[in-house]
Amino acid sequence: MHLCHTPEAVASAISFDTTRVIAIDGFQGSGKTTLARALSEQWNIPVVSADNYLIRNQGAFFNSLRIEWLSAALGAHERYIFEGVCCLQVLQAIGVNANVLVYVKRMAAWGWADEDELASFASAPSSTAEETPPLAEIRDPLQITLRDLWEEVAQYHWQYRPHEVADLSYERSAA
């Protein structure tokens, strides 16, 4: 895996002339959309964002996507950047293979900001529910939704391992 620290380094690491589909994956808020826009501006190719095909407030991500609409949007372009959480799962469902997978990591002073949470989920997936209050005890619907989404994204990471199989890792600093 090639490590990059700037959008320019990501762009220079990609063989644009032979690349048709660039996929950008990472946790929520990691900087996927910002990186996708920077690459899109440099190469003058469209960005298709999974979030634009999401039925909001459903408490899930993948099962709340309008997959048919997203598939049609991707099929309308010869060359594009696709970005979103659970990127590999979405592309697999559509039957698209990315030429390049870029994984965006939100970095903090101590390292990858989401790594500890991912590691704790992986070390004991069944105990995660025991460590947090049962849904019946959580009264805030936003907390329930965020917990469900976090668990879905963490499960995706352990199944697909995008942070390990990516062609490029973009470590975005918090500064």
Phi, psi and omega in degrees: 000135179270131182261131180232149179241356179221155175301326179296321178293322176298312181301317182288339179277350181259130175280087188300322184299331182252005184256128179256318183235119174251122179253137179237120185237165178156172179292166175301135177076012183281337181116018180301311183294319179298315178296316180300317179295320179296316179293321179299317179295319182294319186258353182058049175235155184284155172251131172247120183255130178302325181301333180288350181242020183263130170278112188287160175060038179256352180079011179210164177253290187303314181286356177253009179273143172275081187301319182297317180294317179297317178301317178295321179296318179293320181293343181282352183238141176282324182221135183198169172249127175249130179226145176164161173292155180058033186306311183296321178296317180295312180297322178298317180297329181273340182086031180247137174250128177282142173285326180222132174248123176251127177253125182264126177246126175278115186262148175233178182303328183267353180133208182294120188296332183260359186294318181299316180296320179295317179296320181292325177293318184288327184290333180205071184304324182286337182275349181302317180295327180288332183280341180246154181298148175301152182304327180297332180275343179270120183265339183277114181301329179295319178297319179297313181298314181296320178296316179297317180295317179300315180297321178296314181292320178296318178297318176303315181298324181280336177277312185265337179052050183298330180290345179254329185265355182298149175286325181228142172245123178255111180265104182270120180286153180288342183288000000 
